[in-house]
Amino acid sequence: MKDIRSLTFEELKAEVSALNMPAFRAKQIYGWLHKTPVFSFDEMTNISKADRQRLGEVFSLDPMTIADVQISQIDGTRKYLYALADGNMIESVWMEYKHGNSVCISTQVGCRMGCTFCASTIDGLARNLTAGEMLAQVYAMARETGKKVSNIVTMGSGEPMDNYDNVCKFIRMVSDENGMNLSQRNITVSTCGIVPNIKRFADEGFGVTLAISLHASNDVIRRRTMPIANAFSIDQIMEACRYFFDKTGRRLTFEYALIKGVNDSAETAKELAGLLHGLNCHVNLIPVNPIKERDYVQTERAHVFEFQKLLEKYGINATIRREMGRDIDGACGQLRKHHLDEAKNKQ
């Protein structure tokens, strides 16, 4: 069956017409899907029982079933493990800041990029998520907390540019005035650096923020931690980033996870500053989240500040990401991996 939440408003209107329902039904249904999101057709109280039954025969409206949730005692961050209709599991994170509530959503079940500091990729890629499944994560967290979502980042499991069409559809739908109507300026899309799709994305006309998971100042270091570096060099990524800025005028963000003894030296800071010189951007410094499958050690807090000061000395705006949910399975993919391992041990 078709995933009804993945249908745009125009697509839904065509489907409603094909089912011989009155035209006004489309707006009612779309409102239940995206303005006051429900997770079953029976919750659509102003739709006739016969029409609800017909929708259930033609479309799927799968619930986001909570398999597990961890709540930080430090800052209230919530990490959800959702079970999908096909048995797969994904992670989503709810973070509360003074400026509003941010959600971090997954774009794939697992990941095939192989970044060595990330738990999401250890078991590889299971499948892409639909636009509807991405939207459902946002709606489920808002419903669970009873609070409004202010910002969305696609930094959960998966590589957004490896699920390009569905991610683009998600952006269009979540910012649609007929639905949630979230400003695209409040959406951040991340990528580890799939160069052709960065350029393609620049031509879409979106007003979102693009975040590049860089994590290195040269190709030698990057190849140690990120297999994508064997396909696309840093120079190619920088050229794609300049293209993106020229097309959109949107400042770029570079994510940089500091790993002790790998990419956190003073020489690396100077090289990184030279690489980014002249580009309208800022660097988001992230003390790496240690995962048990790797022996990476987090850079000491004092050294993180030194790295930041060096970048600023060389003219690069840099901030240190506030560490949210450090007392729970905070690293991307950790909670899902924990449950997958438990399931294997029970077999």
N, C-alpha and C positions, 0 to 999 in steps of 0.2 A: 504493500500500500504506500501511497505518497505521504511524505512527511508534510503535513499541512502547515506547520510553523515555518517551513522553508519557502513557502510561496510568497512572492511579493504581493502587494495589494492588487496590481494589475493582473497577475496570474490567478489570484484568488477570485477576482471578479469573473474571469473567463470560466473558471471551474464551477462557480455558483450558477452561472448562466447555463452551462452544459448540464447541470443537474435540475434545470427548470425551476430553480428557486427564484423568488423575487429579487430584483437587483439590489434593493436596500439591505438584503441579508449579508452581502459581502462586507459592508462597513461594520455591521454588528459583529460578525464573526471575527473580523480582523481586530476589532477593539478587544474582544475577549482573548485573543491570542497575544496582543502586543501592548495594549493600553492598561488593561486590568487582567494580566495574564492568568489563565487557568490551565490546569493540567489534565482535564477530562472534559468531554463534550457535555456531560451532565451538568457541569457548572455554568453553562451558558444559559442562564435562566430566562432570557427574553427570546430564545429560539424555540420554536415548537418542538415537542417531543419527536414528532415524525421526522423533522429536518435534522435533529440531533442524531437520531438513529441512522439516517441516510449518510450523514457525515462520517459516522463511525464505521460504516460499511465500506466507504471509499478511501478514507484517510486514516493515518495514524496520528495520535497526539499522545506520545509517550511521556510518562511522568519522569522527573529527575529524582530517582529514589536515592535517599541518603544511605549509603553503606557504612559511613563512618564520618564523624566530625570531631575535630580537635579545636579547642578554644584556648588561646593563650591567656595565662594568668597575669602576664606582664602588660599587654596592651589591648587585649580583647580581639586580636586577629582570629578569624575562623578559617580553618582549612577543611573543606568538604571533599569527601570521596563519594562520587555519584556512580551508581550502577545504571548502565544503559539497558535498553530493551533487549539487546543481543547478548548481554552478559559481560560486555566490556566495562571497564571502569576508567573514570577520568577525575582529575583534581580541579578544584576551583578555590580561590581564596578571597575572603572578605577582609578589607582593611579600613579602619576608621582613622581619619585625619581631621585636623581642625578645619581644613578647607572643604571637607566633604568625604564621602565614602567611595572608595575605589574597589573595583573587583578585578581580579586576575583570572582570566579564563583560558582553558585549553582549546587548541585548534585541531589536534589529532589525538588518537589513542596511541600513546607511545610516541616514538620519534626515530627517524633513521639517520639523523645527522651525526651521531656518534661523539658529540662533545664530551671529553673525558671528565669534566667536573659536574656533569648533570646526571641525575638518577633516571630521568625520563627516557633516556635512550638505551639503557642497559639491555632491555628485552626487545629492542627494535620497534618498528612501526607495525601496529595492528591494522589501522585504517584511518581514513580522514573523517572528520566530523562534518556534518551538514551545517548550513547556516542556521537552521532551526535548532540544532543541538547547541550551538554557540549561544544563541539567543536564550535558550532555556536555562543555561547556567546563570546568566545575568538575572533572569526573572525569578528563578528558584531562590537565589540568595536574597534578593529584595523581599520576596514573600516570606522567607524564613526569619529574616531579621525585622521585618516591618518597617524598613527604612529605604530612603531613596538612594539610587545609584548616581553618583556624580561623575565618575571617571571609569573608563574601561581600558585595561591593558591586556594584550594577547601574549602574555609571558608565561602561561602555564605550559603543560606538556604539548610538544609538537613544534614544528617550524611553520609559521603562518605562510611563508612564501612557497612552501611545498604543498600547500592546500589553497592555492591562489584563488581560484574561482569562487570557492565557498566563502573564503575570508572577505573577498570584495563584496559578495552578496550580503554577508553579515553587516558590513559597514553601511551599505546602502539602506538596509532594512532597519537597523538600530537607530539610524538618523532620520528615518522617514517621518514626516509630519503626521502621517496616519497611524504611526505606531508610538514607540517610546520617545522619538523626536529628540534624541541626545545630540548635542552639538558635536560635529566631527573633531573640533578642536579639543574635545575631552576624551578622544580615543587615541591610544598609542599602539602602533603595530610594530612588532619586533621582527628581526631577521638575523640569522647568523651570516648572511652575505651571499644570497643567490643572486648574482649580478644581473642576469637578464630580466628577472622578475622585479628587481628594484627599479629598473628603467621602465618596465611595463607599468609598474605601480605609479610611477611619477606621471604617466600619461592619463591616468584614470580621472584626474581632476578632484581628488579627495583633499580635504582640509585637515587630515590627521597628522599626528606626529610620527615620524619614522625613527625607530631606535635600532641602532646597529650593535649587535653583540660582537664587539671587537676583541677585547681581552688580550691584546698583544700589540706591540709596537712594530713588529717586523714579521716576515713570513716564517722565519725559522722558529720563533717562539710559538707562533700561531699553529704551525703544523704539529707541534708537540701536543696540543690540547684540542684542536678543532680540525677534523678530517676535511671539512669543506675548504680549508686553506690549500688543499692539493688540487682543487678545481678552480678556485678563484683567488688571485693574489690580492694583497692589501691595496696595491696600486689600482687594480681593477675596481675594487670596492670604493675607493676614494673618488674615482672618476664617475662611478654610478651615483655616489652621494652628491657630487657637484651637479650632475644632471638633475637629480631630484630637487635640489634647492633652486636651480634655475627655473624649473618648471612650476614649482609650487610656492616658492618664497618661504617655506616652512623651515625653521631652525631644526637641525638634526641633533639627536641624542646618541652618544656613544656609551654603551654599557661596558664597564671594565671591571671584571672580578679579579681582585688581587689575591694571588697565590704566592705564599712565602717561598722565596728563592727561585721563582719561575719568571714572574713578570712585574716585580715590585721594586726594582733597583732604581737608583737616582739616574743612571744612564738610560734606563727604559723610559722614565718620565720625560727626560729631555728629548728622546727619540719620538715619543708619542706626541709631544708638543709640536715638534717639527713636522710631523705627519699631518696634523690637523690645522696647522697655521694657515690663516686666511679663509678658513671655512666657518660659516655661521653655525656654531654648534656648542654644545656643552657636554662634559664628560660626567657620567654617573659612576662613581667609585663604589664598588660592592665588595666588602670582605667576603671571600668565597665561603659558601655553606659546605662544611665538610660532610662527605657521605662515606659510609663504611666500606663501600666497594673501591674507594680510592685512598691514596695516602697523602692527599693534598692537605697542607696546613694553612690555616687562615693567617694572613698578615696581621701583626700586632696593631692594635688601635692607634698607638702613637705613631707608628710608621705609616699608617694610612693617612693620617693628618699631614705628615711630612711629604708624602707623595702628592697630596692635594696642593700643598703650598708651593711645591716645585712647579706643578702645572700652571698655577696662577702666576708665578714668577715669570714664566715663559709666555704669558698672555692667553692661556686657555682657561675658560670658565669651568670649574669643577665643583661638584657637590658630592657628599658622602651619603649614600642612601641610608635612610633610617632603617635599622634592622627590625623587621616586624616578625612576631611569632617565633622568636628564637628558642622558646621552651617547648615547641611542638615540632612535628616533622616539616620544617619550614622550607627546605630545599625542594626545588621543582622535581616532582616525581617520587619523592621519598615515601609518602603515604601509600600511593598506589603500589610501589615496589614492595613495601612491607606486607601488604595484603596478598600480593601475588606470591611472595615467598611463603607466607603462611599456608596458602592454598596448596602449593606444591608439597610442603612438608606433611600435609594431611593425606596426600595420595598414597 
